[in-house]
C-alpha cells in the first residue's frame, strides 16, 4: 500500500524505531517484515506522522526524518567528485593523527576524490600498515600483509621491475578485488618513476556520454583476468566497467598485464576497449612520490601508473591493501560523533530536573528547538535554540552560557555558538529594555537572573545591541522562555539530528 507520504505502508512498518520493534542496545529489528500488516489509520501534525497498523501497533515518525534525503552509497559515482585534472589533496601525517577534523577531511577525500597523499609518514619498514590501521584493517593477499615495490631478480610482476607501467587497477583477478591500496615511499633516488593517477569513473562517464555503444559493451561483456606463479592461480570473470542496477558506475577493473579476453571477444569489444584506453591518457594527475609520502587510493576507481626509472638510483616503496567499507565506516563515525554525543547527553544528564521548572533540562531544550522549527527559523538558529542550555550538561558551574558555547565550538560555527553564549545576556538585555518582559519570566528564571547580573545597565544594553549576534541571541531567548510548558508535546532528539549533521564543520 502506497501512502500519501510517498512511501509504502510496509516501509513505514519496517522503519519503526519504538521499543517493541527495535532492540534497545543494538537497534536491530525484533520483527520480520514478512509479517507487516496494512495501515489502518494515519494522523499528521506539524512535527510528526502517527501510523496505526491493522494489528493495533502505533508508530510515530518525525516529519524531518521522513523528509530527509536517502543517504548516498560510498561506492557508486553518485557520491563522487569526478575529475579529469585535479590538485593532489595532501595532509601532514602528524595532523592526520592528532586532529579528527583533518583525518575526516583525508578520508572524505578518498571517498569523494578517490585518493589522498599523506606526507611525513615515518620512513621505517612497515609504517604503511600503521596508516591502514588508523581507519580499518589490512587485507592480506598472496603478496602478504605487506609487499615491497622495488626491482628484484626474477620478478613475478612488472611492478617489481624498472619498466613503465600503464594505468591499471591492482588485483583485478580477485573477486572481490581489494578496494583500497596504500603505497608508502621509503626511498626514491632514481631518475624517473613518476606516479600517475587517473579517475576511472570520470573516464567511464565520459565514454558513456561520447560513445554509449562502447560503454554498453564494456559494462555487459565479462573478461577473464588471471594471475599465476609457482604458488598461486587466481582468476576473475568480470566486466571492465561495472554498474549497479540503476546503471551507475560502481567499479572499474582494468589491467592489460592480467586481462585474458576469450575467443568470443571480437572487433566490437576491442573497439570499445581502445576507445576507453584512449580517454585514459587525457585525464591524469602526475606527481613524484618522495620519502615519507604515503598514497592512499580507491583501487576500484583510481587507475595508477608509473613511468620507467633508472636503476642507478634506489627506489623502494612498501604497500598493502585494505577495504573501503572500513574507511567509510571510520569517516561516518568521525562525522556522526558530535551528534551521537549530543543525543546521549539529552537522554542521560538531560533527564535531570531543570532548575525548578516543570520540565526536565532535555525537554526544555527540545521544546525550544521545536519552537524554532515551528517559526521556520534557519538551521543555525534551530540548532542554537535546541542547544542553548547544553552548558548545564557539560559543566558544573554558574556560567552555563559560556561553558556551552565553548563545548559546541569544537563542531559548530559561530552562527550556532554565539547565540548560545549570549542567550543569558539577552535575558538581561530584554529585562532592561522591554517593558513587561521581566513580568513574563518564570519564578525560576527570576531567581537565576539575580546571580546572572540582573538587568543590564544602559551602557551594557547599548554594547550588547551593537554586537553582530545580538538579534539572534534575543530570538533564541524568546524561544527559551516559552519552552517550559509541561503539557506541550516534546519532540524526539532524532527530529533535529539531520539538521545538526548538516551544520557540523568538517
Secondary structure as a PSIPRED ss2 file (coil, helix, strand):
# PSIPRED VFORMAT (PSIPRED V4.0)

   1 X C   1.000  0.000  0.000
   2 X E   0.000  0.000  1.000
   3 X C   1.000  0.000  0.000
   4 X C   1.000  0.000  0.000
   5 X C   1.000  0.000  0.000
   6 X C   1.000  0.000  0.000
   7 X C   1.000  0.000  0.000
   8 X E   0.000  0.000  1.000
   9 X H   0.000  1.000  0.000
  10 X H   0.000  1.000  0.000
  11 X H   0.000  1.000  0.000
  12 X H   0.000  1.000  0.000
  13 X H   0.000  1.000  0.000
  14 X H   0.000  1.000  0.000
  15 X C   1.000  0.000  0.000
  16 X C   1.000  0.000  0.000
  17 X C   1.000  0.000  0.000
  18 X C   1.000  0.000  0.000
  19 X C   1.000  0.000  0.000
  20 X C   1.000  0.000  0.000
  21 X C   1.000  0.000  0.000
  22 X E   0.000  0.000  1.000
  23 X C   1.000  0.000  0.000
  24 X C   1.000  0.000  0.000
  25 X C   1.000  0.000  0.000
  26 X C   1.000  0.000  0.000
  27 X C   1.000  0.000  0.000
  28 X C   1.000  0.000  0.000
  29 X E   0.000  0.000  1.000
  30 X C   1.000  0.000  0.000
  31 X C   1.000  0.000  0.000
  32 X C   1.000  0.000  0.000
  33 X H   0.000  1.000  0.000
  34 X H   0.000  1.000  0.000
  35 X H   0.000  1.000  0.000
  36 X C   1.000  0.000  0.000
  37 X C   1.000  0.000  0.000
  38 X C   1.000  0.000  0.000
  39 X E   0.000  0.000  1.000
  40 X E   0.000  0.000  1.000
  41 X E   0.000  0.000  1.000
  42 X E   0.000  0.000  1.000
  43 X E   0.000  0.000  1.000
  44 X E   0.000  0.000  1.000
  45 X C   1.000  0.000  0.000
  46 X C   1.000  0.000  0.000
  47 X C   1.000  0.000  0.000
  48 X E   0.000  0.000  1.000
  49 X E   0.000  0.000  1.000
  50 X E   0.000  0.000  1.000
  51 X E   0.000  0.000  1.000
  52 X E   0.000  0.000  1.000
  53 X E   0.000  0.000  1.000
  54 X C   1.000  0.000  0.000
  55 X C   1.000  0.000  0.000
  56 X C   1.000  0.000  0.000
  57 X C   1.000  0.000  0.000
  58 X E   0.000  0.000  1.000
  59 X E   0.000  0.000  1.000
  60 X E   0.000  0.000  1.000
  61 X E   0.000  0.000  1.000
  62 X E   0.000  0.000  1.000
  63 X H   0.000  1.000  0.000
  64 X H   0.000  1.000  0.000
  65 X H   0.000  1.000  0.000
  66 X H   0.000  1.000  0.000
  67 X H   0.000  1.000  0.000
  68 X C   1.000  0.000  0.000
  69 X C   1.000  0.000  0.000
  70 X C   1.000  0.000  0.000
  71 X C   1.000  0.000  0.000
  72 X C   1.000  0.000  0.000
  73 X C   1.000  0.000  0.000
  74 X C   1.000  0.000  0.000
  75 X C   1.000  0.000  0.000
  76 X C   1.000  0.000  0.000
  77 X H   0.000  1.000  0.000
  78 X H   0.000  1.000  0.000
  79 X H   0.000  1.000  0.000
  80 X C   1.000  0.000  0.000
  81 X C   1.000  0.000  0.000
  82 X C   1.000  0.000  0.000
  83 X C   1.000  0.000  0.000
  84 X C   1.000  0.000  0.000
  85 X C   1.000  0.000  0.000
  86 X C   1.000  0.000  0.000
  87 X C   1.000  0.000  0.000
  88 X C   1.000  0.000  0.000
  89 X C   1.000  0.000  0.000
  90 X E   0.000  0.000  1.000
  91 X E   0.000  0.000  1.000
  92 X E   0.000  0.000  1.000
  93 X H   0.000  1.000  0.000
  94 X H   0.000  1.000  0.000
  95 X H   0.000  1.000  0.000
  96 X H   0.000  1.000  0.000
  97 X H   0.000  1.000  0.000
  98 X H   0.000  1.000  0.000
  99 X C   1.000  0.000  0.000
 100 X H   0.000  1.000  0.000
 101 X H   0.000  1.000  0.000
 102 X H   0.000  1.000  0.000
 103 X H   0.000  1.000  0.000
 104 X H   0.000  1.000  0.000
 105 X H   0.000  1.000  0.000
 106 X H   0.000  1.000  0.000
 107 X H   0.000  1.000  0.000
 108 X H   0.000  1.000  0.000
 109 X H   0.000  1.000  0.000
 110 X H   0.000  1.000  0.000
 111 X H   0.000  1.000  0.000
 112 X H   0.000  1.000  0.000
 113 X C   1.000  0.000  0.000
 114 X C   1.000  0.000  0.000
 115 X E   0.000  0.000  1.000
 116 X E   0.000  0.000  1.000
 117 X E   0.000  0.000  1.000
 118 X E   0.000  0.000  1.000
 119 X E   0.000  0.000  1.000
 120 X C   1.000  0.000  0.000
 121 X C   1.000  0.000  0.000
 122 X C   1.000  0.000  0.000
 123 X C   1.000  0.000  0.000
 124 X C   1.000  0.000  0.000
 125 X C   1.000  0.000  0.000
 126 X C   1.000  0.000  0.000
 127 X H   0.000  1.000  0.000
 128 X H   0.000  1.000  0.000
 129 X H   0.000  1.000  0.000
 130 X H   0.000  1.000  0.000
 131 X H   0.000  1.000  0.000
 132 X H   0.000  1.000  0.000
 133 X C   1.000  0.000  0.000
 134 X C   1.000  0.000  0.000
 135 X C   1.000  0.000  0.000
 136 X C   1.000  0.000  0.000
 137 X C   1.000  0.000  0.000
 138 X E   0.000  0.000  1.000
 139 X E   0.000  0.000  1.000
 140 X C   1.000  0.000  0.000
 141 X E   0.000  0.000  1.000
 142 X C   1.000  0.000  0.000
 143 X C   1.000  0.000  0.000
 144 X E   0.000  0.000  1.000
 145 X C   1.000  0.000  0.000
 146 X C   1.000  0.000  0.000
 147 X E   0.000  0.000  1.000
 148 X E   0.000  0.000  1.000
 149 X E   0.000  0.000  1.000
 150 X C   1.000  0.000  0.000
 151 X C   1.000  0.000  0.000
 152 X C   1.000  0.000  0.000
 153 X C   1.000  0.000  0.000
 154 X C   1.000  0.000  0.000
 155 X C   1.000  0.000  0.000
 156 X C   1.000  0.000  0.000
 157 X C   1.000  0.000  0.000
 158 X H   0.000  1.000  0.000
 159 X H   0.000  1.000  0.000
 160 X H   0.000  1.000  0.000
 161 X C   1.000  0.000  0.000
 162 X C   1.000  0.000  0.000
 163 X C   1.000  0.000  0.000
 164 X C   1.000  0.000  0.000
 165 X E   0.000  0.000  1.000
 166 X E   0.000  0.000  1.000
 167 X E   0.000  0.000  1.000
 168 X E   0.000  0.000  1.000
 169 X C   1.000  0.000  0.000
 170 X C   1.000  0.000  0.000
 171 X C   1.000  0.000  0.000
 172 X C   1.000  0.000  0.000
 173 X C   1.000  0.000  0.000
 174 X C   1.000  0.000  0.000
 175 X C   1.000  0.000  0.000
 176 X C   1.000  0.000  0.000
 177 X C   1.000  0.000  0.000
 178 X C   1.000  0.000  0.000
 179 X C   1.000  0.000  0.000
 180 X E   0.000  0.000  1.000
 181 X E   0.000  0.000  1.000
 182 X E   0.000  0.000  1.000
 183 X E   0.000  0.000  1.000
 184 X E   0.000  0.000  1.000
 185 X E   0.000  0.000  1.000
 186 X E   0.000  0.000  1.000
 187 X E   0.000  0.000  1.000
 188 X E   0.000  0.000  1.000
 189 X C   1.000  0.000  0.000
 190 X C   1.000  0.000  0.000
 191 X C   1.000  0.000  0.000
 192 X E   0.000  0.000  1.000
 193 X C   1.000  0.000  0.000
 194 X C   1.000  0.000  0.000
 195 X E   0.000  0.000  1.000
 196 X E   0.000  0.000  1.000
 197 X E   0.000  0.000  1.000
 198 X E   0.000  0.000  1.000
 199 X E   0.000  0.000  1.000
 200 X H   0.000  1.000  0.000
 201 X H   0.000  1.000  0.000
 202 X H   0.000  1.000  0.000
 203 X H   0.000  1.000  0.000
 204 X H   0.000  1.000  0.000
 205 X H   0.000  1.000  0.000
 206 X H   0.000  1.000  0.000
 207 X H   0.000  1.000  0.000
 208 X H   0.000  1.000  0.000
 209 X H   0.000  1.000  0.000
 210 X H   0.000  1.000  0.000
 211 X C   1.000  0.000  0.000
 212 X H   0.000  1.000  0.000
 213 X H   0.000  1.000  0.000
 214 X H   0.000  1.000  0.000
 215 X H   0.000  1.000  0.000
 216 X H   0.000  1.000  0.000
 217 X H   0.000  1.000  0.000
 218 X H   0.000  1.000  0.000
 219 X H   0.000  1.000  0.000
 220 X H   0.000  1.000  0.000
 221 X C   1.000  0.000  0.000
 222 X E   0.000  0.000  1.000
 223 X E   0.000  0.000  1.000
 224 X E   0.000  0.000  1.000
 225 X E   0.000  0.000  1.000
 226 X E   0.000  0.000  1.000
 227 X E   0.000  0.000  1.000
 228 X E   0.000  0.000  1.000
 229 X C   1.000  0.000  0.000
 230 X C   1.000  0.000  0.000
 231 X C   1.000  0.000  0.000
 232 X C   1.000  0.000  0.000
 233 X E   0.000  0.000  1.000
 234 X E   0.000  0.000  1.000
 235 X E   0.000  0.000  1.000
 236 X E   0.000  0.000  1.000
 237 X E   0.000  0.000  1.000
 238 X E   0.000  0.000  1.000
 239 X E   0.000  0.000  1.000
 240 X C   1.000  0.000  0.000
 241 X E   0.000  0.000  1.000
 242 X E   0.000  0.000  1.000
 243 X E   0.000  0.000  1.000
 244 X C   1.000  0.000  0.000
 245 X C   1.000  0.000  0.000
 246 X C   1.000  0.000  0.000
 247 X C   1.000  0.000  0.000
 248 X C   1.000  0.000  0.000
 249 X E   0.000  0.000  1.000
 250 X E   0.000  0.000  1.000
 251 X E   0.000  0.000  1.000
 252 X E   0.000  0.000  1.000
 253 X C   1.000  0.000  0.000
 254 X C   1.000  0.000  0.000
 255 X C   1.000  0.000  0.000
 256 X C   1.000  0.000  0.000
 257 X C   1.000  0.000  0.000
 258 X C   1.000  0.000  0.000
 259 X E   0.000  0.000  1.000
 260 X E   0.000  0.000  1.000
 261 X C   1.000  0.000  0.000
 262 X C   1.000  0.000  0.000
 263 X C   1.000  0.000  0.000
 264 X C   1.000  0.000  0.000
 265 X C   1.000  0.000  0.000
 266 X C   1.000  0.000  0.000
 267 X H   0.000  1.000  0.000
 268 X H   0.000  1.000  0.000
 269 X H   0.000  1.000  0.000
 270 X H   0.000  1.000  0.000
 271 X H   0.000  1.000  0.000
 272 X H   0.000  1.000  0.000
 273 X H   0.000  1.000  0.000
 274 X H   0.000  1.000  0.000
 275 X H   0.000  1.000  0.000
 276 X H   0.000  1.000  0.000
 277 X H   0.000  1.000  0.000
 278 X H   0.000  1.000  0.000
 279 X H   0.000  1.000  0.000
 280 X H   0.000  1.000  0.000
 281 X C   1.000  0.000  0.000
 282 X C   1.000  0.000  0.000
 283 X C   1.000  0.000  0.000
 284 X C   1.000  0.000  0.000
 285 X E   0.000  0.000  1.000
 286 X E   0.000  0.000  1.000
 287 X E   0.000  0.000  1.000
 288 X C   1.000  0.000  0.000
 289 X C   1.000  0.000  0.000
 290 X C   1.000  0.000  0.000
 291 X C   1.000  0.000  0.000
 292 X C   1.000  0.000  0.000
 293 X C   1.000  0.000  0.000
 294 X E   0.000  0.000  1.000
 295 X E   0.000  0.000  1.000
 296 X E   0.000  0.000  1.000
 297 X E   0.000  0.000  1.000
 298 X E   0.000  0.000  1.000
 299 X C   1.000  0.000  0.000
 300 X C   1.000  0.000  0.000
 301 X C   1.000  0.000  0.000
 302 X E   0.000  0.000  1.000
 303 X E   0.000  0.000  1.000
 304 X E   0.000  0.000  1.000
 305 X E   0.000  0.000  1.000
 306 X E   0.000  0.000  1.000
 307 X C   1.000  0.000  0.000
 308 X C   1.000  0.000  0.000
 309 X E   0.000  0.000  1.000
 310 X C   1.000  0.000  0.000
 311 X C   1.000  0.000  0.000
 312 X C   1.000  0.000  0.000
 313 X C   1.000  0.000  0.000
 314 X C   1.000  0.000  0.000
 315 X E   0.000  0.000  1.000
 316 X E   0.000  0.000  1.000
 317 X E   0.000  0.000  1.000
 318 X E   0.000  0.000  1.000
 319 X E   0.000  0.000  1.000
 320 X E   0.000  0.000  1.000
 321 X E   0.000  0.000  1.000
 322 X E   0.000  0.000  1.000
 323 X C   1.000  0.000  0.000
 324 X H   0.000  1.000  0.000
 325 X H   0.000  1.000  0.000
 326 X H   0.000  1.000  0.000
 327 X H   0.000  1.000  0.000
 328 X H   0.000  1.000  0.000
 329 X H   0.000  1.000  0.000
 330 X H   0.000  1.000  0.000
 331 X H   0.000  1.000  0.000
 332 X H   0.000  1.000  0.000
 333 X H   0.000  1.000  0.000
 334 X H   0.000  1.000  0.000
 335 X H   0.000  1.000  0.000
 336 X H   0.000  1.000  0.000
 337 X H   0.000  1.000  0.000
 338 X H   0.000  1.000  0.000
 339 X H   0.000  1.000  0.000
 340 X H   0.000  1.000  0.000
 341 X H   0.000  1.000  0.000
 342 X H   0.000  1.000  0.000
 343 X H   0.000  1.000  0.000
 344 X H   0.000  1.000  0.000
 345 X H   0.000  1.000  0.000
 346 X H   0.000  1.000  0.000
 347 X H   0.000  1.000  0.000
 348 X C   1.000  0.000  0.000
 349 X H   0.000  1.000  0.000
 350 X H   0.000  1.000  0.000
 351 X H   0.000  1.000  0.000
 352 X C   1.000  0.000  0.000
 353 X E   0.000  0.000  1.000
 354 X C   1.000  0.000  0.000
 355 X C   1.000  0.000  0.000
 356 X C   1.000  0.000  0.000
 357 X C   1.000  0.000  0.000
 358 X C   1.000  0.000  0.000
 359 X C   1.000  0.000  0.000
 360 X E   0.000  0.000  1.000
 361 X H   0.000  1.000  0.000
 362 X H   0.000  1.000  0.000
 363 X H   0.000  1.000  0.000
 364 X H   0.000  1.000  0.000
 365 X H   0.000  1.000  0.000
 366 X H   0.000  1.000  0.000
 367 X H   0.000  1.000  0.000
 368 X H   0.000  1.000  0.000
 369 X H   0.000  1.000  0.000
 370 X H   0.000  1.000  0.000
 371 X H   0.000  1.000  0.000
 372 X H   0.000  1.000  0.000
 373 X H   0.000  1.000  0.000
 374 X H   0.000  1.000  0.000
 375 X C   1.000  0.000  0.000
 376 X C   1.000  0.000  0.000
 377 X C   1.000  0.000  0.000
 378 X C   1.000  0.000  0.000
 379 X H   0.000  1.000  0.000
 380 X H   0.000  1.000  0.000
 381 X H   0.000  1.000  0.000
 382 X H   0.000  1.000  0.000
 383 X H   0.000  1.000  0.000
 384 X H   0.000  1.000  0.000
 385 X H   0.000  1.000  0.000
 386 X H   0.000  1.000  0.000
 387 X H   0.000  1.000  0.000
 388 X C   1.000  0.000  0.000
 389 X C   1.000  0.000  0.000
 390 X C   1.000  0.000  0.000
 391 X H   0.000  1.000  0.000
 392 X H   0.000  1.000  0.000
 393 X H   0.000  1.000  0.000
 394 X H   0.000  1.000  0.000
 395 X C   1.000  0.000  0.000
 396 X C   1.000  0.000  0.000
 397 X C   1.000  0.000  0.000
 398 X C   1.000  0.000  0.000
 399 X C   1.000  0.000  0.000
 400 X H   0.000  1.000  0.000
 401 X H   0.000  1.000  0.000
 402 X H   0.000  1.000  0.000
 403 X H   0.000  1.000  0.000
 404 X H   0.000  1.000  0.000
 405 X H   0.000  1.000  0.000
 406 X H   0.000  1.000  0.000
 407 X H   0.000  1.000  0.000
 408 X H   0.000  1.000  0.000
 409 X C   1.000  0.000  0.000
 410 X C   1.000  0.000  0.000
 411 X C   1.000  0.000  0.000
 412 X C   1.000  0.000  0.000
 413 X C   1.000  0.000  0.000
 414 X H   0.000  1.000  0.000
 415 X H   0.000  1.000  0.000
 416 X H   0.000  1.000  0.000
 417 X H   0.000  1.000  0.000
 418 X H   0.000  1.000  0.000
 419 X H   0.000  1.000  0.000
 420 X H   0.000  1.000  0.000
 421 X H   0.000  1.000  0.000
 422 X H   0.000  1.000  0.000
 423 X H   0.000  1.000  0.000
 424 X H   0.000  1.000  0.000
 425 X H   0.000  1.000  0.000
 426 X H   0.000  1.000  0.000
 427 X H   0.000  1.000  0.000
 428 X H   0.000  1.000  0.000
 429 X H   0.000  1.000  0.000
 430 X H   0.000  1.000  0.000
 431 X H   0.000  1.000  0.000
 432 X H   0.000  1.000  0.000
 433 X H   0.000  1.000  0.000
 434 X C   1.000  0.000  0.000
 435 X C   1.000  0.000  0.000
 436 X C   1.000  0.000  0.000
 437 X H   0.000  1.000  0.000
 438 X H   0.000  1.000  0.000
 439 X H   0.000  1.000  0.000
 440 X H   0.000  1.000  0.000
 441 X C   1.000  0.000  0.000
 442 X C   1.000  0.000  0.000
 443 X H   0.000  1.000  0.000
 444 X H   0.000  1.000  0.000
 445 X H   0.000  1.000  0.000
 446 X H   0.000  1.000  0.000
 447 X H   0.000  1.000  0.000
 448 X H   0.000  1.000  0.000
 449 X H   0.000  1.000  0.000
 450 X H   0.000  1.000  0.000
 451 X H   0.000  1.000  0.000
 452 X C   1.000  0.000  0.000
 453 X C   1.000  0.000  0.000
 454 X C   1.000  0.000  0.000
 455 X C   1.000  0.000  0.000
 456 X C   1.000  0.000  0.000
 457 X C   1.000  0.000  0.000
 458 X H   0.000  1.000  0.000
 459 X H   0.000  1.000  0.000
 460 X H   0.000  1.000  0.000
 461 X H   0.000  1.000  0.000
 462 X H   0.000  1.000  0.000
 463 X H   0.000  1.000  0.000
 464 X H   0.000  1.000  0.000
 465 X H   0.000  1.000  0.000
 466 X C   1.000  0.000  0.000
 467 X C   1.000  0.000  0.000
 468 X C   1.000  0.000  0.000
 469 X C   1.000  0.000  0.000
 470 X H   0.000  1.000  0.000
 471 X H   0.000  1.000  0.000
 472 X H   0.000  1.000  0.000
 473 X H   0.000  1.000  0.000
 474 X H   0.000  1.000  0.000
 475 X H   0.000  1.000  0.000
 476 X H   0.000  1.000  0.000
 477 X H   0.000  1.000  0.000
 478 X H   0.000  1.000  0.000
 479 X H   0.000  1.000  0.000
 480 X H   0.000  1.000  0.000
 481 X H   0.000  1.000  0.000
 482 X H   0.000  1.000  0.000
 483 X C   1.000  0.000  0.000
 484 X C   1.000  0.000  0.000
 485 X C   1.000  0.000  0.000
 486 X C   1.000  0.000  0.000
 487 X C   1.000  0.000  0.000
 488 X C   1.000  0.000  0.000
 489 X C   1.000  0.000  0.000
 490 X C   1.000  0.000  0.000
 491 X C   1.000  0.000  0.000
 492 X C   1.000  0.000  0.000
 493 X C   1.000  0.000  0.000
 494 X H   0.000  1.000  0.000
 495 X H   0.000  1.000  0.000
 496 X H   0.000  1.000  0.000
 497 X H   0.000  1.000  0.000
 498 X H   0.000  1.000  0.000
 499 X H   0.000  1.000  0.000
 500 X H   0.000  1.000  0.000
 501 X H   0.000  1.000  0.000
 502 X H   0.000  1.000  0.000
 503 X H   0.000  1.000  0.000
 504 X C   1.000  0.000  0.000
 505 X C   1.000  0.000  0.000
 506 X C   1.000  0.000  0.000
